[in-house]
Amino acid sequence: MSDGGPPRVRYAKRGGVAYVTIDRPAVLNAMDLRTHEELSAVWDDFEADDELRVAVLTGAGDRAFCVGQDLRERARLNAAGAAPTTFGSRGQPGWPRLTERFDLSKPVLARVDGYALGGGFELALACDIIVASDRSVFALPEVRLGLVPGAGGAFRLARQLPLKVAMGHLLTGRQMTAEAALRAGLVNEVVPADQLDACVDGWTADLVRAAPLAVRAIKESVLRSLDMPLPDAFTATYPWEARRMHSEDAAEGPRAFAEGREPRWRGR
């Protein structure tokens, strides 16, 4: 799907980090169907490229991370008789979208500066780490538009906040400041806007320094075990943990510590 216009997403790789930027600042980085297609290709490449250790997802400009679905496009699609939207995006362009990539094994960090609304907030909630500027604002306003937070917001917010707090935001569409999101545990760190990139760099440096197979094993085991009884979590099978346990890296870490040097990770 292409309208012949410029790309909606910028994708760059530097030092083991994938930088993914939704590049529609004129519409506050709203996502149309083409944006979803381009993002899907990016996530495929990110997962397949063993040189990449972490992705940073952000939006172009300083007004918005992403304000979610392009509602002007949605109105045109509705008028043309397109199927109504609901939970999930199966069968739509860009599926599986980040919000439904439950097997993405590498960490994704959301760099939020400005508005993260609707599907934009849902993208951030699907990331493993969120770093935000102090001028950022989060909300799921779908209820005010006759819609539902179909990209997982209804499910993730209720899992990541106390239920009454989540329901208050879901049923009213009320906004949440960056500081409120930090106090609620939705955001890892909030800094002034002029310090945001340095803060993100600190996080990515720590992630790249970590053993890649251990990072994947931890992410997989945590997310797969969230709904398990604790005894079952200990005995479940985690494919990435099986790879880490028998890897060269599992021996390299203790050996490097004993020798007083930095480990040399091989990722195998």
N, C-alpha and C positions, 0 to 999 in steps of 0.2 A: 504494500500500500504506500504510494508516494504521490504527492501533489506537485512534485517538481520544485518545491521550495527548498530553503536551506535546511540542514539537519536540525532536528529538535534536541539532540543530545550530543554533548561533547565528551569524548572519552580519551584519556591520556594515561600513560603508564610511566611511573618514575620511581626508581628505587624500591621495587616490590610493592608499590601502592598503585591501585587503579583509582583514577579521579574521574568521577561520573557527574556531569553537570547537566541538569535540565535547562535548556537554553531557549526559553521563551519569556524573557523579562518583560516584554510589552504587555503580556497577559498574566503577569505574576507567576510565570512558569506553570500555568494550567496545562493539564495533560490531555491531548487529543489522542485519537486512535493511533496516529503515526508515532507519537511520542512513546506509546506503550510498545509498539513494534520495535522501535530503535532500542529502548531499554532492555527488552527481552534478549536481543542479540548481544548487548553488552554483558548481561549476566551470564549468558552461555559462554562467552569468551573468558570472562573473569574466572569462572569455575574451572575451565579447561586449562588455563595458563598456569603452570606450576611455578612460574617465576613471580606470580602475584600473590601477595600474602594477605592483603586487606584492601577493601574498597572504601572510598570516601564519596558519599552521595550528597550533592548539594544543588542549589538553584542559582541561576545567573542573577547578577545584580544584588542590590542590598535592600530590596523591599520584601522579598518573599523567598522562602525555601521552595514551596509549591502550594498552590491553593486548590489542588485536586482536579476533579473532572472539568474539562472545558465545557461549560454549560451551554455556550452558544452552539457548539457542535452538537451537543446532546439534544438541544431543542430542534435543530435541523433534522437529526436522525429520527426523533419522535414524529415530526411532521411528515417524514417520508415513510412512516410505518414500521420503523425498526422495532425489534423486540425490546420490551422494557428491561431495565437493569434490576438486578437483585443481588443477593450475596454471591460473591465469587465472580470470576471472569472466564470460566471454561467456555471455549468456543468463540471467544472474542480475540481480536488482534492482540498479540503480545503475551498470550497465555503460555506458560504460567508466569504471571507477574511476580515481582519481588514479594508481594504480600501473600503469595501462595507457593513460593519456592521453599517448601519445608525441608528439602534436602540440600540446600545451599550450605556447603561445608565450611566456607571461610567467613570471617567476620566482616560486617558492613557497618561503617560509622556514618551517622547522619550529621552533617554540618549544617545547622539551622541558623539562618539569619533573616529575621522578619517573620512573615506569616507562614504558618504550617497549618493549613486548614483542610478539612474534608479528607480527600484522598492523599493530600500532602502529609497530613498528620498520620494517616494510616501507613504511609511509606516509612515515616520516622519510627512509628511503633514497631514496624517489622524489622528494623535495624537492631543490631546488638548493642550499640553504644550511641548515645545522642549527646552532642556538644552544641550548645546554643549561645547566641549573643543575648545580652540582657534586654534587647529590644524585640526579642522574638515573642510570638503569640501563637498559642495552640488552640484548636477548636474542631469539633465535629458538628457543623451547622446543618447537616442533612435534614434533620427533623423540621427545620424552618422552610425547607424547599419541597416537602412532600416525599423525601427520599429516605433511604437507610444508609448507614455507613457500611456499604457492601464489600469493601476491600479489607475487612477484618477489624475495623475500628470497634464495632459493637462487641466483638469477642475479646480482642486484645486489651481494650481499656478496662473491661471488667475483670480481667486476669491480672492487670498490672497496677490497679488501684483498689482500695476498699470499695465494695460493691455500691454503697450509698453514694460515695463520691463520684464513681463512674456513672451511675444512673443520673445523678444531677446534671452532669455535662451532656450525656447522651440524649436525655429527654428534653433539654432546653436549648442545646446548641451554645451554651455560654462559653466564653473564651477563658483561657488560662494563661497567665503571664509566665515568662520563663522562670522567674523565681518561685512561683507557685508550683510549676512542674518539677523544679528541683526539690522543693520541700516534699512533694508527693512521691519522689523516687522515680519519676518518669524520665528524668534527664540526669546525665552523669556529671555535667559541669556547665556552669553559666559564667560567661566572662564578658567584659566590654567588647563591643564590636571590633575595635581596633586590635584586640588581642585574640580574636577568634582563630585566625590562621595559625598563630604560634601555638595555641592550645591544641588544635587538631594535629599539628606536627608532632607535639609531644606524645599524644596518644598513638599516632601511627608509628612513631619510632619505637615505642614500647611493644606494640603488636608485631612489628617486623623483627624485633630482637628475640621474641619468644620462639620456641621450637614449633615449626609449622604443623607437625603431626599432632603435637600435644594440644595446640589451639583447636584443631579440627576435632580431636577426640573429646575435648571438654565441651565445645559448642554442641556437638551431637548428643553427648550423654546428658547434658543439662536439659536441652529442649525436648528430648525424647522421654525423659523421666518425670517431667513436671506433673503429670497426672497419675503417676504410678505410686502405689504404696511403697514406702521406703525399702522394705525387704526385697521387693521385686526390682527396684532400681539397681540394687547391688548385684543381682543375678541376671539382669537382662544382657542381651548381646548387642554390642556397639561396634559396627564394622571398622570405624576409624580408630577406635581404641585397640582393636585387635591388630591393626597395622602398626600403631604406635608402639605397642607392647613388644613387638618382635622386630622393631626397627633398629638401625644403626644409631639413630638419635637417642634412643632410650639408654644406650650405653655411653654415648658421647657426653651427655650432660654431667653425670657424676664424674666421668673421667676428667673432663675439663675443670670441674670444681677442684678435684684432688690435685691437679697439676697447676692450679692458679692461673688459668687463662680463660679467654672467652671461648664458648663452644662454637664449633663449626658444624652447623646444621646441614644435613644432606636431604632431609625430607623423604627419607626412605629407610 
